[in-house]
Amino acid sequence: FELPPSVTLKPGTDYAWRVQTVVDGDLSTFSTPLQFTTAPLSLGGAQWIGGHNQLRSNFTLPTGPPTVAGGWRGKPTRARAYISGLGAFYLYINGQKIGDHVLDPPQTVYPKRVHYIVHDVLEALVPGENVVGVLLGNYKWGYTDVWCNMTAAGGPDGCRALIFKLELTMEDGTVVEHVSTPDWVGRQSPVVFDHLFHGETYDARREIEDWASPEGVVDPDDWHPTHLMDHIPGPAQDSYG
């Protein structure tokens, strides 16, 4: 269908729609409303980072009243996570896995286009310290040398990469972002080898309890700075989910 000229969709906005049919002049009842979210104009200051397949970052939400000027203002009333992880990813916030998909994002011709996924994560946030955790796998981005010049094991620094933007709308309307930058830390996860056709090798000795929650203990000798992945094909494009 086409929107009338008087209707203009805004970026990064939630919309609902429903339909009604006409049969022999009789109107049906409206369908159950469905919702979609338009893509943001950009992912802001989010950067492709990598070098590890287990990534972590923390940020703080207020525990008291809104601040007077700048910073965090009240509690969030809306929270959207925009994420793409190549070749595939699992997203966690405060120990909770976000979404029920596997092998996201959908495969594309990676040098030309990369999908990102949008999640409503408001219910996963807590006052005070919050933690974002991401696991990355090779999938079809990294199981051959076609696109990223790596071995099935991931190459010396790996080819897997993450771009992430958490957009929060606070009580007073302020919009605050938490994005992926080299300030995030990473490590080798228990998945020490993964391949689309050959499965994975899992080293349970590398498991860390609560690694993606505020209660987790971050050993600085085990977690290391991430770095920019400048060979990723441009910013993530096209929302999905």
N, C-alpha and C positions, 0 to 999 in steps of 0.2 A: 504494500500500500504506500501511498505518498502522503506526506504531511501537508496540510494547507499552507500557503505562503505566509500566513499570519503566525504560524507556530515555528519557533526557532529553538532547537535543543541546545542547552548549555553544556559545556564540557564538565566531566567529573560530577555529574548530577544523577540522582536516582529518579526514575520515572516509573509509573504504573500505567498499564493499559488494559482495556477490556473490550469485548466486541458484542454486538447485537445484530441479529439477522432479521430480515424481512421476508416473509413467505406469504404470497397472495395478499399483501397489504397488512399482514399481522406481524407485530413486533414480538420477538422473543424476549425473554429475560436476559439481562446482561450475564456474560460469562464471569467466572472467577477472575479477579484481577491478577495479572502477572507483572513482574517487575524487571526492569533492566537498568543498568548503569552506563552512562556514556563515558567514553575514555577521557582521561585528562589531556590537556594540551601538550604536556610533556611529563617526564618523570623527574623534573626538577634537577636537583644536584646529585641524584643517584648515579653511581658509577658501577661499571662492570668490575667486579673484584674476584679473585680466585687464588690459586696456589695450594688450596686445601679442599678436601671434600666434606668437611664438617666445620661450619662457620657459626659465629656467635657474636651478639652485640647486646648491650643493655641501654635502657633509657629510663627516665624517671617521670612518673605522673604525680600530680600534687596530692597531698594528704589533707590540706587545709583549704581555706577560702581562696578565691582568685587573687592573684598578685595585682599590685597597683599599676605597674607599667612593665610591659614586655614579658618574656618568658611564658610559663604555663599559666593559663587563665581558667580557673575552675576545672571541672572534670570534663572528659570528652563526651560529647553527645552523638558523635558519628566517627567511625574509624574504618578506613579502607586500606587494605594492603594490596599493593600492585607488585607483582613479582614474576621474574622469569629466571630459571636456573637451567643451564645447559650442561649435559644433555637432558636430565630430568631432576626433579627436586621434591623434597618433602619440607614443608614449612611447619615450624613449631613456635608457639608463643606461650611462655610460662609453663612449659612442659606439655602443653596440649597440642596435638596434631591438628592443623587447620585443614579442613576439607577432607573428602574421602576419595579423591582421585589418586591414580597411580600413573606414572609415565607422563606427567605434565612437565613442560608444555607440549602440545601436539607437534608432531614432526613437520618441519617446513624445509624449504631450500635455504639452509641457514645463512649462506653469504648474502641472501637477498632480503630475508624477512624472518623475524623471530616473534612468536606470540608471547604475551604475558597474561597472567591470570589475576583476577580481582576477587578478593575475599572481604566479607564483612567480619571484622575481628573485634568488634566492640565488647562482646561478652567474654573474650579471653583476657582482657586487660584488667589490671588491679591497681589500686592506689600504691604509690611508692615505686620501688624498683620493678621493672619489667625486663624480660629477656626474650630476644628473638633468636631462634636457632634454625639452621638450614642444613640439610644433608643433600649433597649433589652426587649424581651418578652420570655415567657416560652416555647411556642410551644410544641414539643414532648420531649424536653430535660427536661422540668420541670413540666409536668402536672401530673406525678405520682412519687412515691418514688423509682421506679425501678432503675434509674441510679444515681440520685444525692441526695437521702434521704431528700426530702423536701416535704412540703405541696403544694397544688395548689396555695396558696397565695404567695409562694416563700420562706418560712422558715424565721428564725430570721435575717439572713444575706443574704438570697437569694442564689439561685444556678446559676443564670444567669451570664454569663461571656463574656468578650471581649478580643480578641487579634487583634492587628492592626499594620500595618507597612506602612508608606508612604515613598516611595523611589523616590527621586528627582534627576534628572541628570541636572547639571547646565551648563551654557554656555561654561565653560572651561573644561567640562568633569568630574568635581568632582561629586561624588555621595553622597548625604546627606539623612539621614533617620530621620523620626519622628515616634516613636513607643509608644505602650501602656506600661505604667509603673505605679506604685502606685502614681506617681506625678500627674496623672489625678485626677479630682474631679468628684463627683457624687451626686445625690439626688434622692428622690422618685419622679418620673414623675407623670403627671396627671392620668396615668393608674395605679391605685392602686391595681387592681386585673385583671389577665388575665388567661384564661384557654382554652385549645384547643376545648373543647366541650361546655363550659359554657359562652363563650364570654368574655367581659371585663367590668370592672367598671371604669368609667372615672370621675375624679373630676376636673372640669374646673377651680376651684379656684386655682389649682396648676399650671396653665399655665403661662409660662414666654415668653414674646415677644422677638424674636431675641436671644433665648438662645444659638443657635449654630452659631452665627455671632459675629464679633468684636463689633457690636453696643450693644450687650446684656449686661445687668448689672448683675454681679455675686455677690450675697449677701453671704458673707462668713458664715453667720449663717444658710444658707439653703443648701449650697454646702459643701461636706465633702470629706476627702481623700478616695480614693479607697484602696483596699487591694488585695494582691495576692490570686489567686484561685488555690491552689496547688492540688486540687482533680480533676482538669480537665485532661482527658486522653492524656497526652503528647502534643507535638506541633501540630498545625493545619496541616493537610496533604491533598494533592490533591486539585489542583486549579479547579475552576468552574466559567464560566462566561467570 
